[in-house]
Amino acid sequence: MNNTLFVFLIIALVVVIALGVILILFFTHKDKQPNKTNINKTPKISGIEDFISKANAAKNSQEIQALILQFLNSQKLGSNPKDSATKRKLDFISAISANANATPKNISFLNNELKKRYSTLKKEIDAYEQIGLAKRKMRQS
């Protein structure tokens, strides 16, 4: 009789501990879920005009870095620097460089990635970077 009571108490204790662990995992997983959705809520931007307006309005370097990555993954530059579509996409470099919240790391990353992908446009990429930096300097003074 004493042994069956002891076995019953051990089984009940194991069941209570298992339920406690399951509840803890359930509630901690539920708490982490909303944080992940907030991070991924950045809306997808498709048009170059949207990219340029977001680049001008970006509030911090993390937002700028996310915008740069999205630009690099979605936009393709043409090989002709005189093409109006290519010029407009190069204006994005100028907009990023002109933003006071853009760090040198952001600007350098964008320019180096574009130079790797579009070696024929190296001069134009550098020129648009300089235009953006000049705009930034004018705004600061």
PEWOMO-V570677 format. One record per residue. RES is the residue in one letter. OMEGA is omega in radians with two decimals (NA if undefined). Layout:
# PEWOMO-V570677
RES;OMEGA, RES;OMEGA
This chain:
# PEWOMO-V570677
M;3.14, N;3.13, N;-3.14, T;3.07, L;3.12, F;3.11, V;3.11, F;3.11, L;3.11, I;3.12, I;3.12, A;3.11, L;3.11, V;3.13, V;3.13, V;3.12, I;3.13, A;3.11, L;3.09, G;3.12, V;3.14, I;3.12, L;3.11, I;3.12, L;-3.14, F;-3.09, F;3.10, T;3.08, H;3.13, K;3.12, D;-3.11, K;-3.08, Q;-3.12, P;3.12, N;3.14, K;-3.14, T;3.10, N;-3.14, I;-3.07, N;-3.12, K;3.13, T;-3.08, P;3.10, K;3.13, I;-3.09, S;-3.06, G;-3.12, I;3.11, E;3.09, D;3.12, F;-3.10, I;3.13, S;3.09, K;3.12, A;3.12, N;-3.04, A;-3.08, A;-3.02, K;-3.13, N;-3.04, S;3.10, Q;3.10, E;3.12, I;3.13, Q;3.10, A;3.11, L;3.11, I;-3.14, L;3.12, Q;3.11, F;-3.11, L;-3.12, N;-3.04, S;-3.05, Q;3.09, K;3.11, L;3.06, G;-3.12, S;-3.14, N;-3.11, P;-3.13, K;3.11, D;-3.07, S;3.12, A;3.11, T;3.11, K;-3.12, R;3.10, K;3.06, L;3.06, D;3.07, F;3.10, I;3.12, S;-3.13, A;3.10, I;-3.12, S;-3.11, A;-3.12, N;-3.11, A;-3.14, N;3.12, A;3.11, T;3.05, P;3.11, K;3.11, N;-3.09, I;-3.13, S;3.13, F;-3.14, L;-3.08, N;3.13, N;3.11, E;3.12, L;3.12, K;3.09, K;-3.06, R;-3.05, Y;-3.08, S;3.13, T;-3.09, L;-3.06, K;-3.12, K;-3.13, E;3.12, I;3.10, D;-3.12, A;3.14, Y;3.05, E;-3.14, Q;3.09, I;3.12, G;3.12, L;3.09, A;3.09, K;3.14, R;-3.13, K;3.12, M;3.13, R;-3.10, Q;-3.12, S;NA
